Amino acid sequence: MVTPEAVVLELPTAGVATRAFARLADLFVQLVAASLLALVVAQLVAAGMSPELGVLLVLVLVLLVLPVAVESLSGGRSVGKMLFGLRVVGRDGSPATARQATVRGLVALIDIYASLGFLALATAMSTPQAQRPGDLAAGTVVLRERNRTLVETPIAFLAPPGFEAYVASLDVSRLDDEDFSLIRSFLLRVRELSSEARRERAMALATSVRERIDHDLPGPVDPELWLVCVASAHQLRRGNLLSDAALGLAPIAAPGPDPSWTSR
């Protein structure tokens, strides 16, 4: 199990070939679902439903509703992506939303089904992160989870000075370990980013996390500083790591001079 205190995720972008095999697995699942739905629709047609309406119903359910529902409910993973260790996430690394899954599903009607996959393949091969048109429209990328690198050094995020009471009151119960790992990975790598990219990614990730936990900010807060508060609140809620850090038993993520948050 991935623990929030002991894991940093290194998630490389999925290659075109791996995505293609995952899509073939998904198409097999859709074919099975279409066969089962066809049996049901045949009964409805026998009862008086228009055959054209029955075919349209099967197509919409199999090609759009099923993929969007599975991807939304499973956190960005279809059956094929689960088999090949892939996951859809936002471009900033945040968890994919239901809106993004819907956009991907709608565009897939054209770039995968209508073009028999050629449009998706050509676009993915010509973009640095192997994004098909659905990814470009939704602002998502597909990552390879099976090749994640685990760094087992526990890192504690202490509440920023003056924010101790706020961190203690912050409800982060809706965040899971993978959400925390994305926040942690960003905070420990901010110095690798340009100033503009750092601000943009901090704002995008903070916005996604704030919407996920349904939190109203008490006032203007720097997004990167707020993510530190979230990380600290998550660790405070989960266990004794912060207490160990106070006793000198665990390394602490501390502000740098610009300010940055890096492990020391």
Secondary structure, 3 states (H helix, E strand, C coil): CCCCCCCCCCCCECCHHHHHHHHHHHHHHHHHHHHHHHHHHHHHHHCCCCHHHHHHHHHHHHHHHHHHHHHHHCCCCCHHHHHHCEEEEECCCCECCHHHHHHHHHHHHHHHHHCCCHHHHHHHHHCCCCCCHHHHHHCEEEEECCCCCCCCCCCEECCCCCCHHHHHHCCCCCCCHHHHHHHHHHHCCHHHCCHHHHHHHHHHHHHHHHHHHCCCCCCCCCHHHHHHHHHHHHHHHHCCHHHHHHCCCCCEEEECCCCCEEEC
